[in-house]
Amino acid sequence: MASSAAGRAGSAGTHSRRARRASLPTQHTLLTWLLAGRLVLVLATLLGASLVWAERPDVAFIATVAVVFALTLTSYGAWALFVRRTLPSPGFLQVQALVDLGLVTALVHVAAQPQSAFPALYVPVVAAYALLLPVGGGVFTALAASAMYCADTVWGQRLQPDTAFWAQFAVFNVVFLIVGVLSHRLREAGVEQATLATELERVRLEADDILHNIRSGVITVDGRGRLAFINPTAERLLELGDDIIGEPVLDRLRERSSDLWSAIVAGIGSGRKISRGEGLVARNGGKQFPIGLSTTVFRQEAQDAPSVTAIFTDISDLKQLHELHLRTERLEAVAALSASLAHEIKNPLASIRSSVEQLARSRYATDDERFLAELIVRESDRLSRLLNEFLDFSRVRATEFVPVDLKEIATGVIRLVKEHPDCRDDARMTVEGPRTVMEGDADLLHRILYNLVLNAVQSARGPLSVAVAVRPAEGADVPQGSDHLEHAARLQVSDDGPGIPADIRERLFEPFVSGRPGGSGLGLAIVQRAVEAHRGLVFVNSAPGVGTTFTILLPAHWRPEEIA
């Protein structure tokens, strides 16, 4: 990521340097230039005073006093600007403007030539302070320059103004006016440019922050197949290093994801964009995960082929949620069918059983007939129990939502399972986690835990450990797209049993699927329907010889309209 950050920093630095070259000088820079220019004027004034000292000592004395005064205020200005680093106030700037105008006037007075080139020095002084001061301050500086020039000519040098003088005076005032207006507009343009630059920098930082923190991968490849940009999420998903900015990347992309590679190559070659595509990404270990993919194409100046930006997201959670919803829909259909069949079969079965019992009690029945009758009755009872399980499966509904403690329910389930005939004496069962309160149907929650723990016990072939863990769910526990589980309870049942066979793992929650001889295959289907009745999610992770873990997420709170 260092290389990508360096690339972005270099780009930002280039734009910043261009902006500085195109923008007006800063206030600090202008004041530095003015102080340096004042020193030049001081030297010129001293030189002029030394040349006229013998002929005009009074003029030389006035010029010297002006120089001393100017040096004093220059020293103060430099101290305030460079040592204290204070922000100059309008009053401070106005005083500095008057000092510079006075120094120019002293130089014009020493030269004793009002129509020489020296009065033109008023113009840059007025222009500079028009950029630094507000409109009123700029106008005052221009008027002060005109007044000083006129006063020095009329009263200082005691010259009779002629037509040429007034023409020059008028030209100076027009120039002062034009320079003042242009300087003010430049100042406003500079402020607008600075505001725009600040806003652009803010937007750039926000965009950079978004690209670094979004959960989607973003990658840009230029027309030559070189990596131009990659955000941290893309680095993590594609397992690419951060040292390949500017390097050819297409071959490495093809190794990671042929779908992503094809989309980028199609964009570079033909300019084709992809919207809402899907693909697969392979990790170093060989494991694959699905991604949602979109690309956009753009061409920069001096590029023969366009650049392509791809945005992709790991949609494993979304795929899993989709499969869970499909499983729920199938279970709903089977539940409806089971209820219908159970009702249709249960009454005729009861009639058959009753009739067979009557025939078996007849005094004309032989021993063989009685034996067959007992067999029919026994199998009828077994079939009746199976039908009752079908009805239980179809009747899984949450009837009330009240605050319940999952840890308390888990503790009661463990005590009950320990008394079950199938529970071995060496089975070790524990409950872990804090008191976890949620709103739910206590009966259904009990059935969820009972079926899972009993299923683990009945599947064991030797010593077994079962751990039930309850706690509030954290952000990392909840898959993407499950906003209703923002505040959820997490229930986990883990065992170290033989695991679930691979051939039934994909169909585990379907009715009549069981890996245990004699099992009805409805226990986990009931768990799925009970979890769905709470708008929850159930996940399973199992490996042969390692054990099985069921993880259930349930909403901790319900709104009244959801319960209704």
N, C-alpha and C positions, 0 to 999 in steps of 0.2 A: 504494500500500500504506500510505501515511501516513494516509489517511483511515480505512482499516479498522483500523489500529493504534490510531488515536486513539479510534475507536468502542469498541474492546475495552478501551482504557485507561480511558475514561470510565465504561463499565459496571463495570469492576473497582473504580474509585474509588467509585462509588455503593454497591456492595455493601460495600466496606470501611468507608465512613462509617456505613452502617446497622449494621454489626457493632459499630463503636465506640460508637454510641449505645446499643445494647442490652447491651453488656458492662460488667463492673465496671471501676472506675478502676484504672489501673496502679499498681504499687508506687511509682513515682516521683511520680505524681499524688497519691496518698494522703499520702505523706510531705510533699509541698509544702503540702497542705491542713493537715496537723498542725502544721507549723512556723508557718504563718500563724495558725492558731488559738492556738498557744502565745503568740504576740506579743500577741494580744487578751487572753489570760489575764494576761500580764505587766502590761499596761496596767490591767486591772481590779484586779489585786492592788496595784499601786502607788497607784492611786486610793484603794482601801480603806485602805492603810497610811497615806496622808496624812491621811485623815479621822480615824483613831484615834491619830495620833501623840501628841497632847497627853494623851489619857486613858490610853492603853495603849502606852507607848513600847516595852516589851519585845516586844509582839505586832508592832508596826510594824517593829522591828529584825529579827525572825525572818522576816517577810514580805519585807523588803528583801534579806536574805541569800539567801532562796529565789529571788528574782527575778534576782539577780546570777548565782547558780549556773545558773539556767535559761537566761539569756542566753548564758552561756559555752558551755554544751552546745549551744544552738541555733546559735551561730556555728560551732562545730566541725561540727555536722551539716550545715549549709548548705554549708560548704567542702567536706566529703567528698562531698556529693550533687551540687552544681552545678559545683564547680571541678575536683576530681579525678575526678568521675563514676565513683566506685567502686560496686560492687554491695554494698548494705548486708548485713552478716552478721546472724544471729539475735541475737548478743550486742549488737551496736550497736542493733538495734531494741528489745531488752529494756531497755537503759539509757534510751533515749529515752522508752519507755513509763513507766518509773519517774519520770523528770523531769516528764512531763505530770501523772502522778498526784500527785506532790509539789506541783506548782503549784496543782492543784485543791484539794488539802488545805490549802495556805496560804491560798487565797481563802476556803475554808469557815471556817478558824480566824480570819481577820480579821473575817469577818461575825459570828462568835460566835453563830450560829444554826444548830445542826445540823439542825433540821427545816425550814430554808428551802429555796429552789429551787436553791441552789448545789450541793448534793451530787448533783443530777441530772447535773452535768457529768461525773461519773465514767462514765456510761453511754456517751456517744459515744467517750470515750477507750478504754474496754474494747472496744467494737465495732470501732473502727478497727484496733487492734492485734491483735484476733482475726483480722482479714483478712490482716494482714501476717505474723503469727508462726505457727509450727506449733501443734498442739493443746496441747501442754504449755505453750508460752509464753503462749497465750491464757488457759489456766486459771490460770497463775501471776499474770498481770496482773489477772484478776478477783479472786483471793484477796488480792493486794496492795492493790487498791482497797478491799476490805472491811476489811482490817486497818488501813489508814491512816485510814479514816473512823471506825472504832471507837476507835482509839488517840487520835485528836484529840478525840473527844467525852469519853472517860473520863479520859485523862491530860492532854491539852492544855488543854481548857477546864474540867476538873474538875467535870463535871456528873454528876449521878446519873441513870443511864439509867432511864427509866420505860417503861411499856408501849408508849407511842406511839413511842419511840425504837427499841425492839426490833422493833416492827411495821414501821417504816420500814427498819430494817436488814435484816429478812427479805425485804421487798419488793425492796430493792436487790440482794440476793444472788440472788433468783429471776430478777430482770431481767438480772443479770450472766450467770446460767447460760443463760437463753434467748437473750440477745444473743450469747453466746459460741458456742452451738451453731449458731444461724442464721448467724453470721459464718463459722464453719468450713465450713458447707455451701455458703455463697455462694462461699467461697474455692475449694472443690473444684469447684463448678460453673464458676467462672471459669477454673480450670486446664483443665477438660474443654473449655470453649468455646474457649479459646486453642488447645488441641491440635486441636480440630475445625477451627477456622479455618485453622490451619497446614496441616492435611491437605487441606482444600478448596483452598487456594491452590496446594499442590503438584500436586493433580490438575488444577486449571485450567491451570497452567503446562505440565504434561505434555500435556494435550489440545491446548493452543495450539501447543506444539512439534510434536506429531504432525500437526496440520492444516497447519502451515507446511512440513513436510518430506515428507509422503507424496507419491507420484507420481500420485495421483488428484486431480482437480479437485473442489472442494466449493463450492457456491454456495447461499445461502438467500435466497429472495424472500418478502416478507411478503404478507398478503392483499390489499394495495393495489397489488401489482406493483412495490414498491420493493425495491432491493437491500439486504439486511440484513447479509450476510457473503459474502466471497469470499476464497479462499486464493490464494497466489501461483501454484500450478499452474493453477488455473482462469483467473486473469488471463492467464497465458501461452497456454493452449490457446485461449481465446476472444478473445484480443487486446483485452481490455477494460482501460481505465485504472483506476487506484486512487483516483480522485477522484469516484466515483459512488455511494458508500455513502449510502443514504437517498434516492437518486434513482430515478425510474421506469426500469426496465431491460428490460421485456418486448419492446419494439420492437427494441432492440439485440440481444436474444437471438434473435429471429426472423430477423434478418439473418444471424447467425452460424450458427445451427442450428435449423431448423424442428422437428426431432425433439425437441430439448431444450426448446424453447419450448412445444411441444404437451404434453409431460409435465408441465411446471410449471403451465401453464394448467389442465390436467385436475385437478391436485392442488388448486389454489386453488378451482376451480369446483365440483368434485364430491367432493373428498377422495380421489380415486383414486390408489393407489400403483402404482409400476412396479418390477418386480424383474427384473434381467438383461435389460433391453432393449438395443437397438442403434440407432445413428443416425449421422449425418454432420455434421461441422463444417467450415465453409468459412472459409478464411483470406482475408486482404485480396487476395492475388494470384490468388484464384480456385481454388487447389488445395484439395481436400477430403481429409479423413482420417476413418476410422471410429472411433466411440467405443462403449464399453459403458456403460450408463446404468441407474441405480437412483434412485428418489425415495422420500422419506418425508414424511408430513404431520403437523403438530402445530398445535394451537390454543392461543394464549396468552390470558390474561385481557384483557377489553375489546377483543377482536378479532372483527370480524364474519365474516371469512373466514380460513381456516387459512393458516399459512405452510408453505412447501415447501422442503425441502432436497434438492438433487440432487447425487449423487456420480457422476462420470463419469471414464473413463480412455481414453487413446489406445490403441486395440487394433490399430494398424497392424502392429506386430511380430507379434502373435498371429495376425492374418490371414495375414501372410506366411509364418509357420511352418506354418500349416494348409495353405496352398497348396503349400509344399515337401513336406509329408508326403503330400499327395494325388499330387503329381508322382512321388514315390518309389514309391508303391503302383502307379501306372500303369506305371512303368518295370519294376518287378518282374514284373508280368503280361506285359508285352511281352517281357522277357528269357526268361521261361519258354516263351512261344510261339515265340520266335526259336530257342531251343535245339532245341525239338521239330521245327520245320520244317527247320532246318539238317541235323539228323541224317537226316530222312526224304528230303531232296533230295540230300544229298551222295553217298550210295552209288549211286543210279540215275544221277546225273550222271557219276560216274566210269566206270560201265559204258558209258554213251552215248559218252563221249570215247574210251574204249579201242576200242569197236566202230568208230567213225568212222575212227580212225587205221588200223585193220586194212583197212578198205575203201579208204582212200586209197592204201595201199601195194600194193593188188592190181594185177597187170599188165593187167587188163582195164579199169581205171579211166581215164576220159578226162580231158583237162585241165580241163574244166569241173567234173567230179566232184571232182578233186583240189582245185580252188580252193574249192568249197563245203565240202569236208571241212576244209580249213585254217581257213575262216571259223567252222565249228562248233567246232573245237578251241580257236580263239582266244577265242570267246565263252564256251565252257565254262570256260576258265581264269579269265576275268573273273568269271563267275558263282561259280566256286569261291572266288576271293578274297573276294567279297562274303559268301559263306557263312561263311568263316573269320572275317570281321568280326562276323557275327551271333554266332558261337560265342564270340569274344572278349568281345562285349557281355554275353552270358549268363553268362560265367565270371568276371565281376568279383567277386572275393572277397578279403578280407584274410586272408592265410595266417599272418602273424606280426606281432607288434608289438614292435619293438626300437627303441632310441634311434637316431634319424637326424637329421642336420643339414639343414634345409630349404635353407639357403643353399648348401651343397655340392651338393645335388641340382639346384638351380636353375642353378648354374654349369655343371654337366655337361649339362643340357638345352640351354642356350644354345649351347654348343660343338657339340652334335649337330645342332641346327636350322640352324646356319650352314652345315653341310655338305649340307643337303638341297637337291635340285635346284630346288625352288620358291623358295628363299631368294634374294632379290636382293642384289647386291653393295653397294647403298647402304642396306640395312637396318641400323639401329643398335639393338643389344640390350644392355641393362645389367641388373645384379643389384644391388639396394640392400638395406641393413639389416644388423643384427648377426647373429652366429651364433645360430641359433634351433633348439634341440634339442627334439624331440617323440618320442613313442612311436608308431610306425606301420609300415605295410608299405612298404618302400622302392620296390618295383616299382610299386605303385599310385600312390604319390606322384609317381614319375617320369612315369607315364602321364598323370596330371592335368596336370602342367606342360607336358609335351611336346605334348599335344593343344591346350592353350590357346595356347601360343606359336606352334605351327605353324599353327593356325587363323588367328591374326592375320597371319602372314606370307602365307598363301595368299589372304587376303581383300584384301590391299593392292593398290592400283592405281598406286602410285608410291612415292617415298621413304617409309620407315616407321621409326618409333621404337617399340620395345617395352621396357617397364620392368617387371622382376619385383622386388617388394618383399616382404621377409619380416621379421617381428618378433613378439614376444609380443603377444597381444591385450590391449587395455585395456577397462575397464568400459563405456565408451561404444560400443565396437565390437560388444558382444554384445547381441542383441535380448532383450526380456523373455520369460520362459518358457523360457530355455535355460540352466538351472542347471548342466547337465553341461559347459557351456563356460566355467565360472567361471575355470579355468586353461586357456587355449587359445593356439594359435599362429595368426597371421594371415598369409595368403598372398594377394598381390594382383598381378594381371597387367593392365597398362594399355598401350594402344596409341593412336596418333593416326590410325588408319585411317579408312575411310569410315563406320564405325558399322554397326549392325545394322538392316536394314529393319524398319519398324514392323509390316508384315504378318506377320512371323515371330517378332517379339520375344517374344510371349506363349507361343509354342510352341517356343521355342529349344531346350529340353532334351528335347523329345520325339524318339523315334527317327525317322529318315528325313526330318528337317526340316533343310534346308541352304540357305543363301543363295549357295552357290558352285556354278557349273555343274560337273557331274561328281562332286560330293561325295556320299558315302553317307549323310550325315546321322546318323552314329553317334558322331562324335568327342565332341560335348558330352554326349550321352546317357551315354557311358562315363565322362566326367568326373563327371556327377551321381551315377552308381552308385558310383564309386570314393570320392567324398566321403562318400556315405551309408554306405559300408562302414566308414568311420572315425567314424561318428556325427557328421559335420560338417555345415556349411551352406555353400551357394554362392549368391552374389547377383551380379546383373549390372546395370550401369548404362551405357546407351549412348545416343548422340545422333548423328543423321546429320551427317557432316562434322566431327564433334568427336573421335570415337573411342569406344572401349569399355573398360570396366574390369570385370574379374571379381574378386570378393572372396570368399575362402574362409576359414572358421573351422574349425579342427580341434582336438579335445581334445589337450592336451599330455601327459596321463598317463592310463593305463588301470588299473582295478582288476583283480585276477586273475579275479574272477567275471564281469567284463564281457568279458574276452578269451575265457573258456571259453564 
